[in-house]
Amino acid sequence: MWIFNSSIGRKLIMSLSGLFLISFLIVHLSANLALLAGTGGAATPAEIPYNVVCHFMDTNPFIMVMVPVLALGFLVHIVYAFILTAQNRKARGNDRYASSSKTNISWASKNMFILGIIVLGFLCLHLIHFWAKMQLQHFIGGTPDANAYQLAVDLFTNPVYVVIYIVWIWALWFHLTHGFWSAFQSMGLNNYNWMPRWKALGSVLATLIAIGFTIIPLFFMFGLNQ
């Protein structure tokens, strides 16, 4: 099929999977903002707002069904990133950005693959620290950590982890600012009127996501949860 064999088809798959993952980021950030409620005066760990949210996310049947779908989305996006990067390098060689002065190619556009590797690397680390100790346990019949809030406290009071986390978030910002409008361009929605709008919307969306995720570790790092 052309969608799997042609360059345009592969870019379309890359774009659709990318937009799907952006929607996940928005949902994930919305859930994580519950951390800013602190302990909420809870008498037990199970009553802490963030733990309530995590328990719902970990046990809700719809969300549990969506986990493999989300994993597939990540896998597709990553695989096609490698395919398109290799295809681009083969087609253009070392001069693939020789015309950047004429086409005004952005720094993020030139480094999308590297930015993606940074994002993927920290994502794996983040999954080990959180997902593997909670939702994964529901899938494998283990014992989930009942105090996700304490996991966040332990990690976000570690200066090294906080710095790495924030670097990751802003690498993600660069990835999103280019990836968002590029996805609509790949889908053919790139006329003179709409492209500036997609770029502006992408910048706003990426900035809100990055600021939201950045606030969370700083909240704990500066002891605002006390």
Helices and strands as residue ranges (DSSP letters): H 2-5, H 7-32, G 33-37, G 45-47, H 49-59, H 61-92, G 93-95, H 100-103, H 107-110, H 112-129, G 131-133, H 135-140, H 148-156, H 159-186, H 194-221
